Amino acid sequence: MALGSTPIHFNQALKFRVVIQPRKISCKDMRLQKKGISALLSKINSRIALTTDMWTSSNQRKGYMAVITHFINNGWKLQSRTLRFLYASAPHTAEVLTEHLKECIHSWNIDIRLSSITVDNCTTNDSMIDIFLQEFPYGSLMLHERFLHMRCCAHILNLIVQDGLSAMIKNGLDRTRDSVAFWTASDKRNQNFEQVVPECTKKVQLDYKTRWNSTYDMLMIALNYKEVYVVLSGRESLFKNPPLNEDWEKVEKIYELLEVFNYITLVFSASKYPTANNYFPCICGLRIVMSNWLSLPCDYIRKMVLVMLEKYNKYWADVNGLMGVATILDLRYLKTGNIPLVNDFDILNWWNTNGNSFPTLQQIAKDILSISVSTVPSESAFSTNGRVIGPYRSRLLPEMIEALMCAHN
């Protein structure tokens, strides 16, 4: 203002948009929001589910723990709120994480209404839940803690697919991946590739071997441009090992199988509608699909599926019984008759409208349908966090980061 000789009343100008507030406002907003969320949770007449996950900031080299609550409000809408985005000091042992989780649950006064805790599938989380249960009042948990621990279904799917793909790296995917790697190795090669494609609507991209969905995307795009690779093999002398017809046949089969996993992952990863009622239909449907694939006259597919089934049986031979209840609540088992199977069916709206005829079941539905079968809601907090803790904000204190994250949701 002084350097520009700007008058004090410049903020009254027509083009002036907003006064930049001091950062203390974020912490104040967080405290106000916390009071509002506490009041909201106190009015909820149902159980409350949690998802939690860990993340390490690449800029700060600090570990953060996100704790997200999920519940169905009195208007029968699925709600999620970020309760904590706290700094967790190293080492991130089960004991340390348990203390953070207990503190969060008790500070929000939701211990006696907790339904489940959804976490990624790892030994640290297994130990954390075991320690947590040793110090938790069993009488307040559903069915005496038997179903408190919910393993992330999206994470299990990832383990299943990764094992299957590892069996295919040298048996159907190697030439396709090498071809994609060749044409994405430099900007010049990428330009040459796009010049052959009349309308290049999707950019060719190499997959990340730790993310199977990136392999799915890579194969989908490669199949769209498979004729292009044939043309380029005649133009580029360095492109000596293009995919053969038999390679493309294998890629098509593998892609079809991955398409099933991709669909189920999207169902499990939803945050706008309940996922618990889809647990049994999805994992049972997946088992049927894989069994059918075993009958195909393709040795490489059978090999891939057998590896997948081994991992599937490891985690889902014994299923979560509470999710069976969620499936029964999906209306097809009620005396009112079958409900048409439509993709956009709103199960919460049905229970809100018709639940008075089944008051006990209605309450059970409200308790169970809020359970998330994946930790994706927690992970989405971390994707937002990448924008918060950028290179220019890497010196933010953990308290300020938590204020920004909790104020976001």
DRENVEX-614216 format. One record per residue (C-alpha): residue number from 1; residue in one letter; chain; x, y, z negated. Coordinates in nm, 4 decimals. Layout:
! residues N
    n  res  chain      east     north        up
  NUM    A      A         X         Y         Z
...
This chain:
! residues 409
    n  res  chain      east     north        up
    1    M      A    0.0000    0.0000    0.0000
    2    A      A    0.2796    0.2398   -0.0929
    3    L      A    0.4963    0.1634    0.2118
    4    G      A    0.2042    0.1957    0.4493
    5    S      A    0.0590    0.5057    0.2802
    6    T      A   -0.2637    0.3102    0.2387
    7    P      A   -0.5240    0.4725    0.0112
    8    I      A   -0.6473    0.2932   -0.3001
    9    H      A   -0.9958    0.2619   -0.1517
   10    F      A   -0.8674    0.0716    0.1571
   11    N      A   -1.0584   -0.2382    0.0437
   12    Q      A   -1.3813   -0.0568    0.1259
   13    A      A   -1.2943   -0.0437    0.4961
   14    L      A   -1.5200   -0.2292    0.7404
   15    K      A   -1.2460   -0.4661    0.8566
   16    F      A   -1.1345   -0.5549    0.5060
   17    R      A   -1.2205   -0.9169    0.4276
   18    V      A   -1.1235   -1.0194    0.0765
   19    V      A   -0.9016   -0.9273   -0.2140
   20    I      A   -0.6405   -1.1963   -0.2768
   21    Q      A   -0.7021   -1.3258   -0.6254
   22    P      A   -0.4238   -1.4140   -0.8693
   23    R      A   -0.3519   -1.7839   -0.9039
   24    K      A   -0.4868   -1.7874   -1.2606
   25    I      A   -0.8298   -1.7859   -1.1006
   26    S      A   -0.7738   -2.1442   -0.9802
   27    C      A   -0.7179   -2.2679   -1.3343
   28    K      A   -1.0168   -2.0664   -1.4525
   29    D      A   -1.2272   -2.2100   -1.1711
   30    M      A   -1.1126   -2.5581   -1.2668
   31    R      A   -1.2230   -2.5077   -1.6276
   32    L      A   -1.5610   -2.3780   -1.5135
   33    Q      A   -1.6007   -2.6662   -1.2704
   34    K      A   -1.5051   -2.9131   -1.5413
   35    K      A   -1.7815   -2.7796   -1.7631
   36    G      A   -2.0248   -2.8080   -1.4749
   37    I      A   -1.9224   -3.1652   -1.3945
   38    S      A   -1.9384   -3.2604   -1.7635
   39    A      A   -2.2918   -3.1247   -1.7810
   40    L      A   -2.3822   -3.3109   -1.4619
   41    L      A   -2.2406   -3.6421   -1.5854
   42    S      A   -2.4190   -3.6069   -1.9177
   43    K      A   -2.7527   -3.5915   -1.7342
   44    I      A   -2.6895   -3.9002   -1.5201
   45    N      A   -2.8973   -4.1932   -1.6445
   46    S      A   -2.6801   -4.4638   -1.4892
   47    R      A   -2.3374   -4.6228   -1.4964
   48    I      A   -2.0348   -4.4444   -1.3513
   49    A      A   -1.7704   -4.6080   -1.1295
   50    L      A   -1.4083   -4.5011   -1.0847
   51    T      A   -1.1426   -4.5337   -0.8160
   52    T      A   -0.7797   -4.4538   -0.8858
   53    D      A   -0.4550   -4.4613   -0.6917
   54    M      A   -0.0967   -4.3347   -0.7098
   55    W      A    0.0866   -4.1095   -0.4661
   56    T      A    0.4392   -3.9638   -0.4552
   57    S      A    0.4908   -3.6151   -0.3151
   58    S      A    0.7586   -3.6121   -0.0449
   59    N      A    0.8437   -3.2512   -0.1292
   60    Q      A    0.8487   -3.2710   -0.5056
   61    R      A    0.9424   -3.6367   -0.5504
   62    K      A    0.6800   -3.6536   -0.8226
   63    G      A    0.4110   -3.9126   -0.8762
   64    Y      A    0.0456   -3.8122   -0.9008
   65    M      A   -0.2507   -4.0182   -1.0120
   66    A      A   -0.5931   -3.9433   -0.8681
   67    V      A   -0.9030   -4.0478   -1.0616
   68    I      A   -1.2321   -4.0174   -0.8724
   69    T      A   -1.5746   -4.0797   -1.0224
   70    H      A   -1.8699   -4.2160   -0.8242
   71    F      A   -2.2310   -4.2048   -0.9351
   72    I      A   -2.5841   -4.1768   -0.8052
   73    N      A   -2.7489   -3.8567   -0.9189
   74    N      A   -3.1091   -3.8168   -1.0270
   75    G      A   -3.2019   -3.7323   -0.6678
   76    W      A   -3.0624   -4.0693   -0.5565
   77    K      A   -2.7677   -3.9266   -0.3657
   78    L      A   -2.4217   -4.0827   -0.3879
   79    Q      A   -2.1827   -3.8342   -0.5467
   80    S      A   -1.8048   -3.8282   -0.5971
   81    R      A   -1.5949   -3.5922   -0.8074
   82    T      A   -1.2202   -3.5653   -0.8650
   83    L      A   -1.1803   -3.5894   -1.2423
   84    R      A   -0.8022   -3.5776   -1.2552
   85    F      A   -0.5101   -3.5290   -1.0205
   86    L      A   -0.2426   -3.5574   -1.2817
   87    Y      A    0.1326   -3.5771   -1.2758
   88    A      A    0.2492   -3.9213   -1.3909
   89    S      A    0.6049   -3.9269   -1.5169
   90    A      A    0.8326   -4.2083   -1.4019
   91    P      A    0.8557   -4.4982   -1.4395
   92    H      A    0.5014   -4.5734   -1.3248
   93    T      A    0.4592   -4.8807   -1.5396
   94    A      A    0.1286   -5.0414   -1.6272
   95    E      A    0.1557   -4.8993   -1.9795
   96    V      A    0.2062   -4.5418   -1.8548
   97    L      A   -0.0808   -4.5635   -1.6062
   98    T      A   -0.3091   -4.7178   -1.8689
   99    E      A   -0.2515   -4.4266   -2.1054
  100    H      A   -0.3311   -4.1745   -1.8328
  101    L      A   -0.6461   -4.3633   -1.7349
  102    K      A   -0.7657   -4.3979   -2.0946
  103    E      A   -0.7081   -4.0284   -2.1605
  104    C      A   -0.9101   -3.9357   -1.8524
  105    I      A   -1.2008   -4.1661   -1.9392
  106    H      A   -1.2212   -4.0529   -2.3015
  107    S      A   -1.1804   -3.6815   -2.2221
  108    W      A   -1.4765   -3.7007   -1.9841
  109    N      A   -1.6784   -3.9080   -2.2322
  110    I      A   -1.7656   -4.1775   -1.9798
  111    D      A   -1.6201   -4.4763   -2.1653
  112    I      A   -1.9557   -4.6208   -2.2721
  113    R      A   -2.1049   -4.5806   -1.9214
  114    L      A   -1.8217   -4.7208   -1.7127
  115    S      A   -1.9217   -4.9818   -1.4529
  116    S      A   -1.6026   -5.0629   -1.2626
  117    I      A   -1.2537   -4.9436   -1.1723
  118    T      A   -1.1446   -4.9933   -0.8109
  119    V      A   -0.7683   -5.0150   -0.7573
  120    D      A   -0.5248   -5.1353   -0.4937
  121    N      A   -0.4171   -5.4968   -0.5105
  122    C      A   -0.0775   -5.5009   -0.6857
  123    T      A    0.0709   -5.6520   -1.0010
  124    T      A    0.1049   -5.3134   -1.1729
  125    N      A   -0.2663   -5.2461   -1.1364
  126    D      A   -0.3493   -5.5993   -1.2521
  127    S      A   -0.1445   -5.5412   -1.5672
  128    M      A   -0.2967   -5.1957   -1.6144
  129    I      A   -0.6493   -5.3384   -1.6154
  130    D      A   -0.5457   -5.6184   -1.8539
  131    I      A   -0.3967   -5.3691   -2.1009
  132    F      A   -0.6966   -5.1413   -2.0597
  133    L      A   -0.9375   -5.4224   -2.1472
  134    Q      A   -0.7462   -5.5118   -2.4617
  135    E      A   -0.8182   -5.1677   -2.6050
  136    F      A   -1.1656   -5.1106   -2.4667
  137    P      A   -1.4943   -5.1828   -2.6477
  138    Y      A   -1.6240   -5.4873   -2.4597
  139    G      A   -1.9804   -5.4289   -2.5693
  140    S      A   -2.0050   -5.1135   -2.3605
  141    L      A   -1.9047   -5.2823   -2.0325
  142    M      A   -2.1349   -5.4640   -1.7934
  143    L      A   -2.1354   -5.8397   -1.8584
  144    H      A   -1.8565   -5.7982   -2.1153
  145    E      A   -1.5845   -5.6698   -1.8793
  146    R      A   -1.6052   -5.9613   -1.6321
  147    F      A   -1.6484   -5.7309   -1.3330
  148    L      A   -1.4651   -5.4176   -1.4435
  149    H      A   -1.1690   -5.4854   -1.2136
  150    M      A   -1.2611   -5.4249   -0.8482
  151    R      A   -0.9838   -5.4974   -0.5980
  152    C      A   -0.9710   -5.2646   -0.2988
  153    C      A   -1.1227   -5.4545   -0.0057
  154    A      A   -0.9566   -5.2294    0.2517
  155    H      A   -0.6180   -5.3121    0.0989
  156    I      A   -0.6910   -5.6861    0.1090
  157    L      A   -0.7981   -5.6556    0.4728
  158    N      A   -0.4685   -5.4826    0.5433
  159    L      A   -0.2742   -5.7711    0.3863
  160    I      A   -0.4730   -6.0250    0.5895
  161    V      A   -0.4155   -5.8465    0.9205
  162    Q      A   -0.0479   -5.7750    0.8507
  163    D      A    0.0175   -6.1449    0.7950
  164    G      A   -0.1657   -6.2315    1.1149
  165    L      A    0.0189   -5.9718    1.3222
  166    S      A    0.3564   -6.0822    1.1858
  167    A      A    0.2873   -6.4220    1.3407
  168    M      A    0.2236   -6.2545    1.6786
  169    I      A    0.5195   -6.0165    1.7062
  170    K      A    0.7207   -6.2652    1.9121
  171    N      A    0.4188   -6.4282    2.0701
  172    G      A    0.2171   -6.1777    2.2668
  173    L      A    0.2836   -5.8275    2.1355
  174    D      A    0.6569   -5.7802    2.1870
  175    R      A    0.6523   -5.6822    2.5567
  176    T      A    0.3514   -5.4550    2.5117
  177    R      A    0.5073   -5.2772    2.2155
  178    D      A    0.8431   -5.2473    2.3947
  179    S      A    0.6688   -5.0932    2.6966
  180    V      A    0.4888   -4.8370    2.4838
  181    A      A    0.8150   -4.7612    2.3024
  182    F      A    0.9913   -4.7098    2.6371
  183    W      A    0.7415   -4.4545    2.7680
  184    T      A    0.7177   -4.2638    2.4401
  185    A      A    1.0940   -4.2496    2.3793
  186    S      A    1.1290   -3.9011    2.5322
  187    D      A    0.9194   -3.6107    2.6531
  188    K      A    1.0396   -3.6662    3.0105
  189    R      A    0.9235   -4.0281    3.0162
  190    N      A    0.5950   -3.9315    2.8587
  191    Q      A    0.5416   -3.6699    3.1305
  192    N      A    0.6215   -3.9262    3.4019
  193    F      A    0.3670   -4.1611    3.2492
  194    E      A    0.0944   -3.8967    3.2363
  195    Q      A    0.1597   -3.7969    3.5987
  196    V      A    0.0551   -4.1448    3.7108
  197    V      A   -0.2687   -4.1289    3.5112
  198    P      A   -0.5368   -3.9231    3.6933
  199    E      A   -0.7116   -3.8241    3.3711
  200    C      A   -0.5011   -3.8971    3.0657
  201    T      A   -0.7659   -3.8652    2.7948
  202    K      A   -0.5739   -4.0592    2.5306
  203    K      A   -0.2064   -4.0165    2.4604
  204    V      A    0.0061   -4.3311    2.4532
  205    Q      A    0.1355   -4.3895    2.1027
  206    L      A    0.3631   -4.6411    1.9372
  207    D      A    0.2317   -4.8151    1.6292
  208    Y      A    0.3669   -4.8160    1.2753
  209    K      A    0.4333   -5.1743    1.1752
  210    T      A    0.3139   -5.1049    0.8201
  211    R      A   -0.0232   -4.9764    0.9438
  212    W      A   -0.2187   -5.2381    1.1341
  213    N      A   -0.4840   -4.9889    1.2439
  214    S      A   -0.2131   -4.8047    1.4376
  215    T      A   -0.1414   -5.1348    1.6180
  216    Y      A   -0.5133   -5.1580    1.6934
  217    D      A   -0.5085   -4.8058    1.8421
  218    M      A   -0.1903   -4.8798    2.0387
  219    L      A   -0.3412   -5.1918    2.1967
  220    M      A   -0.6684   -5.0147    2.2780
  221    I      A   -0.4878   -4.7359    2.4648
  222    A      A   -0.2435   -4.9762    2.6311
  223    L      A   -0.5320   -5.1843    2.7673
  224    N      A   -0.6888   -4.8718    2.9180
  225    Y      A   -0.3640   -4.8006    3.1049
  226    K      A   -0.2450   -5.1510    3.1881
  227    E      A   -0.2554   -5.0801    3.5650
  228    V      A   -0.0316   -4.7800    3.5047
  229    Y      A    0.2418   -5.0009    3.3626
  230    V      A    0.2346   -5.2073    3.6832
  231    V      A    0.2794   -4.8936    3.8961
  232    L      A    0.5575   -4.7588    3.6754
  233    S      A    0.7491   -5.0862    3.6863
  234    G      A    0.8001   -5.0245    4.0591
  235    R      A    0.9106   -4.6634    4.0131
  236    E      A    1.1393   -4.6723    3.7116
  237    S      A    1.4477   -4.8924    3.7440
  238    L      A    1.5147   -4.8818    3.3695
  239    F      A    1.1680   -5.0183    3.2950
  240    K      A    1.2698   -5.3813    3.3389
  241    N      A    1.0396   -5.5751    3.1093
  242    P      A    0.6752   -5.4712    3.1646
  243    P      A    0.3920   -5.6824    3.0205
  244    L      A    0.2942   -5.9812    3.2330
  245    N      A   -0.0619   -6.0888    3.3085
  246    E      A   -0.0417   -6.3509    3.0355
  247    D      A    0.0699   -6.0798    2.7932
  248    W      A   -0.2341   -5.8689    2.8745
  249    E      A   -0.4606   -6.1693    2.8217
  250    K      A   -0.3107   -6.2184    2.4763
  251    V      A   -0.3389   -5.8481    2.3972
  252    E      A   -0.7082   -5.8501    2.4914
  253    K      A   -0.7792   -6.1440    2.2599
  254    I      A   -0.5814   -5.9939    1.9727
  255    Y      A   -0.7548   -5.6598    2.0223
  256    E      A   -1.0978   -5.8276    2.0074
  257    L      A   -1.0063   -5.9874    1.6768
  258    L      A   -0.8668   -5.6630    1.5357
  259    E      A   -1.1859   -5.4869    1.6440
  260    V      A   -1.3770   -5.6935    1.3875
  261    F      A   -1.1331   -5.5961    1.1123
  262    N      A   -1.1469   -5.2322    1.2181
  263    Y      A   -1.5268   -5.2273    1.1947
  264    I      A   -1.5283   -5.3863    0.8484
  265    T      A   -1.2568   -5.1484    0.7292
  266    L      A   -1.4684   -4.8506    0.8379
  267    V      A   -1.7685   -4.9941    0.6507
  268    F      A   -1.5643   -5.0508    0.3343
  269    S      A   -1.4018   -4.7070    0.3585
  270    A      A   -1.7232   -4.5047    0.3673
  271    S      A   -1.7665   -4.2327    0.1078
  272    K      A   -2.1033   -4.0853    0.2097
  273    Y      A   -2.3114   -4.3984    0.1539
  274    P      A   -2.2927   -4.7049   -0.0769
  275    T      A   -2.0486   -4.9815    0.0144
  276    A      A   -2.1174   -5.2395   -0.2587
  277    N      A   -2.4199   -5.3848   -0.0770
  278    N      A   -2.2032   -5.4464    0.2317
  279    Y      A   -1.9412   -5.6486    0.0437
  280    F      A   -2.0885   -5.9976    0.0880
  281    P      A   -2.2235   -5.9530    0.4440
  282    C      A   -1.8852   -5.8246    0.5608
  283    I      A   -1.6529   -6.0787    0.4003
  284    C      A   -1.8864   -6.3691    0.4835
  285    G      A   -1.9285   -6.2434    0.8388
  286    L      A   -1.5512   -6.2140    0.8703
  287    R      A   -1.5089   -6.5737    0.7527
  288    I      A   -1.7574   -6.6944    1.0148
  289    V      A   -1.5863   -6.4965    1.2916
  290    M      A   -1.2440   -6.6361    1.2039
  291    S      A   -1.3818   -6.9909    1.1882
  292    N      A   -1.5278   -6.9450    1.5364
  293    W      A   -1.1940   -6.8159    1.6651
  294    L      A   -1.0293   -7.1381    1.5498
  295    S      A   -1.2303   -7.3254    1.8125
  296    L      A   -1.0926   -7.1171    2.1009
  297    P      A   -0.8483   -7.2865    2.3407
  298    C      A   -0.5749   -7.0353    2.2526
  299    D      A   -0.2866   -7.1652    2.0450
  300    Y      A   -0.1578   -6.8164    1.9637
  301    I      A   -0.4991   -6.7033    1.8359
  302    R      A   -0.5407   -7.0160    1.6256
  303    K      A   -0.1959   -6.9618    1.4790
  304    M      A   -0.2803   -6.6017    1.3968
  305    V      A   -0.6181   -6.6896    1.2431
  306    L      A   -0.4761   -6.9737    1.0320
  307    V      A   -0.2284   -6.7322    0.8761
  308    M      A   -0.5100   -6.4839    0.8138
  309    L      A   -0.7339   -6.7484    0.6563
  310    E      A   -0.4599   -6.8439    0.4140
  311    K      A   -0.4452   -6.4859    0.2853
  312    Y      A   -0.8249   -6.4556    0.2968
  313    N      A   -0.8681   -6.7608    0.0744
  314    K      A   -0.6071   -6.6306   -0.1679
  315    Y      A   -0.8138   -6.3216   -0.2493
  316    W      A   -1.1708   -6.4036   -0.1508
  317    A      A   -1.2132   -6.7735   -0.2275
  318    D      A   -1.3559   -6.6504   -0.5588
  319    V      A   -1.5681   -6.3460   -0.4843
  320    N      A   -1.6861   -6.0706   -0.7142
  321    G      A   -2.0244   -6.1899   -0.8421
  322    L      A   -2.1416   -5.8379   -0.9131
  323    M      A   -2.1241   -5.7633   -0.5414
  324    G      A   -2.3635   -6.0531   -0.4892
  325    V      A   -2.6143   -5.8639   -0.7006
  326    A      A   -2.5551   -5.5568   -0.4835
  327    T      A   -2.6370   -5.7629   -0.1747
  328    I      A   -2.9606   -5.8900   -0.3279
  329    L      A   -3.0557   -5.5295   -0.3961
  330    D      A   -3.0430   -5.4713   -0.0207
  331    L      A   -3.4181   -5.5398   -0.0084
  332    R      A   -3.4338   -5.8505    0.2073
  333    Y      A   -3.4879   -6.0590   -0.1050
  334    L      A   -3.7807   -5.8635   -0.2475
  335    K      A   -4.1465   -5.9662   -0.2372
  336    T      A   -4.2282   -5.6707   -0.0162
  337    G      A   -4.1123   -5.8687    0.2861
  338    N      A   -3.8179   -5.8310    0.5173
  339    I      A   -3.6846   -5.4880    0.5995
  340    P      A   -3.5789   -5.4335    0.9639
  341    L      A   -3.2006   -5.4558    1.0044
  342    V      A   -3.1086   -5.1090    1.1266
  343    N      A   -2.7648   -4.9495    1.1093
  344    D      A   -2.8859   -4.6206    0.9647
  345    F      A   -3.0974   -4.7730    0.6870
  346    D      A   -3.0783   -4.5557    0.3724
  347    I      A   -3.0800   -4.7977    0.0800
  348    L      A   -3.0729   -4.5211   -0.1819
  349    N      A   -3.3717   -4.3469   -0.0290
  350    W      A   -3.5629   -4.6768   -0.0349
  351    W      A   -3.4969   -4.7285   -0.4065
  352    N      A   -3.5869   -4.3680   -0.4773
  353    T      A   -3.9191   -4.4055   -0.2937
  354    N      A   -4.0170   -4.7604   -0.3912
  355    G      A   -3.8219   -4.8224   -0.7093
  356    N      A   -4.1111   -4.7419   -0.9426
  357    S      A   -4.2619   -5.0768   -0.8456
  358    F      A   -3.9443   -5.2478   -0.9722
  359    P      A   -3.8221   -5.0285   -1.2613
  360    T      A   -3.5671   -5.2764   -1.3972
  361    L      A   -3.4230   -5.3505   -1.0543
  362    Q      A   -3.4205   -4.9797   -0.9790
  363    Q      A   -3.1969   -4.9133   -1.2791
  364    I      A   -2.9680   -5.2023   -1.1855
  365    A      A   -2.9470   -5.0658   -0.8312
  366    K      A   -2.8450   -4.7262   -0.9626
  367    D      A   -2.5736   -4.8830   -1.1795
  368    I      A   -2.4238   -5.1074   -0.9132
  369    L      A   -2.4653   -4.9322   -0.5785
  370    S      A   -2.2316   -4.6508   -0.6837
  371    I      A   -1.9367   -4.8933   -0.7065
  372    S      A   -1.6819   -4.8318   -0.4314
  373    V      A   -1.5270   -5.1428   -0.2764
  374    S      A   -1.2165   -4.9523   -0.1649
  375    T      A   -0.9789   -4.6868   -0.2970
  376    V      A   -1.0178   -4.4775    0.0180
  377    P      A   -1.1927   -4.1950   -0.1765
  378    S      A   -0.8788   -4.1669   -0.3911
  379    E      A   -0.6518   -4.1837   -0.0863
  380    S      A   -0.8485   -3.9067    0.0844
  381    A      A   -0.7537   -3.6845   -0.2076
  382    F      A   -0.3893   -3.7495   -0.1228
  383    S      A   -0.4435   -3.6611    0.2433
  384    T      A   -0.5746   -3.3254    0.1251
  385    N      A   -0.2800   -3.2979   -0.1090
  386    G      A   -0.0401   -3.3038    0.1838
  387    R      A   -0.1724   -2.9592    0.2725
  388    V      A   -0.1473   -2.8392   -0.0874
  389    I      A    0.2102   -2.9484   -0.1573
  390    G      A    0.3717   -2.8303    0.1632
  391    P      A    0.7275   -2.7004    0.1958
  392    Y      A    0.6187   -2.3526    0.0890
  393    R      A    0.4275   -2.4707   -0.2179
  394    S      A    0.6690   -2.7349   -0.3407
  395    R      A    0.7424   -2.5339   -0.6552
  396    L      A    0.3854   -2.5352   -0.7800
  397    L      A    0.3521   -2.6636   -1.1323
  398    P      A    0.1625   -2.9924   -1.1726
  399    E      A   -0.1110   -2.8063   -1.3625
  400    M      A   -0.1641   -2.5719   -1.0680
  401    I      A   -0.1694   -2.8602   -0.8203
  402    E      A   -0.4325   -3.0363   -1.0287
  403    A      A   -0.6379   -2.7181   -1.0454
  404    L      A   -0.6293   -2.6825   -0.6667
  405    M      A   -0.7157   -3.0478   -0.6073
  406    C      A   -0.9991   -3.0665   -0.8581
  407    A      A   -1.1421   -2.7371   -0.7338
  408    H      A   -1.1445   -2.8873   -0.3831
  409    N      A   -1.3861   -3.1585   -0.5014
